[in-house]
């Protein structure tokens, strides 16, 4: 059984709009500490044999400059790969960027930051965080269970289980609060995004 509340509270969430070389972007940021070395966490998020055990199968030319494809999900290009601290990829489109930043906290603890940025015209508003944030929360949960040695089974099937949907429903509430705190979206935009997010991540809740 997943202890949902501590898992939700283990993740820090931030939503912001900011300027970049690509113009105005919406930033969706997650931060979580793991009880594992930075080398172990890096290996878990970059080794295809380990990735498929907690996330989903990945294929492609898995090196800087190469392309990758997650089975049944998004693909992209590996823009930068600096082991064991930085991974930057396009994700589902050339203007959708995901960056992983890893920081060692001693020998057996690591802080993992994931930032997903998309152009404002694509996201519409900060409420666009609700289309991706709960999915990334689920990945952070699965990675934590994997690093702790807990059996996940088929991670793709586990992601749609009733227990995972209950987690996702709590995640949607947490991301709604983050969007509201950011001031990047109005009430109607948030309400529409919440409805879409529930339909995607927690349809039975």
N, C-alpha and C positions, 0 to 999 in steps of 0.2 A: 504493500500500500504506500502511495505517495503521501507524505505529510505536506499537504498543499500550502498552508500558510507560511511555514518557514521557507519553503522553496520560492514562493512569490516574493517574500521579503528579502531573500538573498540577492535579488537583482535590483540594482539601481537603474532608473530609467530617466532619460532626458529627451525632450523634443525641442527643437529650435529652428528658426529660419536664419540664414546667414548668407553673406556674399561670398562668392568663390570665383575662380577663373571661368567657371561655367555659368556665371550669373547667380541669381538667388536660388538657394537650395534649401530643402527641408532635411534636417539632420535627425535621425533616430538613433539614440545611443543607449547601449546597455553596458553595465559594468557588474562583474561578479568575481568574488574570490573563490579559489579552489584549493583544496588541501592536496596539492601535487606539485612536483617540481615544474619549472618552466619548460624544461626539455620534454617532460612527459605530456604536458598539455599541448605543446607545439606538435609533438608527434601524433597526438590524438586528433588534431584538427588538420593535419596535412598528409598522413599516411593513408592511402586509399583503403588498405585492408582494415584499418582501425575505424576510419570514417564510416564505412558501411555497417559497422557493428552498433553504432549509436545514432547515426543520422540517416544516410541512404547511400546506395552505390554511386560511385563517381568514376568517370572514365575521361580519357583525353591525354593530351601532352602536358603532364603535370610538372611543369617547370616554368620559371619566369619567361614570359613571352608566349607561352603555350595556351591552348584553349582547353576548357573542361566542360563536362556535362554531368549534372546530377540526374540520375534516372527518374523520369517522371516529373522533373522540376526544372529549375532554371539552369542555364549554362552561362559561360562568360570567358573572359581572358584573364590570365594571371599577369598583373601589371608589375608587381614587386613582391619579392620573396626573400626576406632577410631573417634567416633562422637565428635564434628562436624567438624573435621579438615582433616581426611585422609581416603581415600578408595583406596585399591589396589586390582586389579583383573587380572586374565588371561583373554585374549580376543581372541577367535577364535583359540587358540592353547596354549600349555603350555609355549612356549618361547615368546609369544606375551603378553606384560604386559601393562596395563593402570593404571595410578595412578592419582587420583584427590586430590589436596591439596587446602584447603580453609583457608583463613586468614581474620579475621574480621578487617574492617577499620572503627572503631567506631561502633555505635549501628545499623546503617541502611545502611551499605555498606560492600561488601565482594569482595575480589579478589579470583577468581577461576583459578587454574592452572591445566591443563591436560597434562600429559606426556605419550606418547605412544612409547614404545621401542620394537624393534624386532632385532634379530640377523642380522648382515650384510649379511650373506649368504642368508637370506630370503629376505631382502630388495633389495639386489644387489648393491645399492648405496644410497646416500642421496635422489636421485630422487624418491625413494620409498615413500617419504613423500607425493607425489602427489596422491598416491592411497588411503590415509587415511585422509590427512589434510582437504580437502574440505568437507568431510563428518562430521568431527568434527566441522568445522566452522558452518555447518548447524545446528548441535546440539546446539552450543553456541548461535546461532541466535534464535532458537526456545525456548531455556531456557530463554533468555532475554525477548522475547515477553510474555512468560507465566508468568514470575515474575512481569512483568509490567501490568498484567491483560488484555492483548490483546487477543482476541479470535483467536485461531488457527484452530479450527475444528478438522478434522482428520489429525493428524500430519504426518502420513505416506503418505497420498494423497497430503498434502501440500508440502511435500519435493520434489515432481516431477512436481509441477505446473510451468507454464512459469516464474512467478516471482521468484520462488526459483531457477530455472535454471539460470536466469540472475544473481542472487546472486552467485551461484556456479561458473559461468564463471569468475566473478571478483575474487572470492576466489582462483581459479586455478592460475590466474595471480599473486596474492599475494604470494601463495606458491611457484610458479616458482621463484619469486624474492628471497624468503627466501632460496631456494635450491642453487640458483646461489651465493648468499652472503656467504653461508656456505662452498663453495669449496669442497663439498662432491660428486659431480657428474659432468661428462663431458657433452658437448653440445648434443651429440647424445643420451645419456641416458636421459637427461632432455626432449628432443623433443619427444622421444618415450613415456615417462611417461605423458607428457602433452596430447598427443593424446589419450592415454588410459583413462586419467582422464576426458577429455571432453566427451568421449563416455559414461562414467559411470555416471557422475554427471550433464552434461549439453548437452545431445545429440541433442537438438534442437537449440543450439547456435553454 
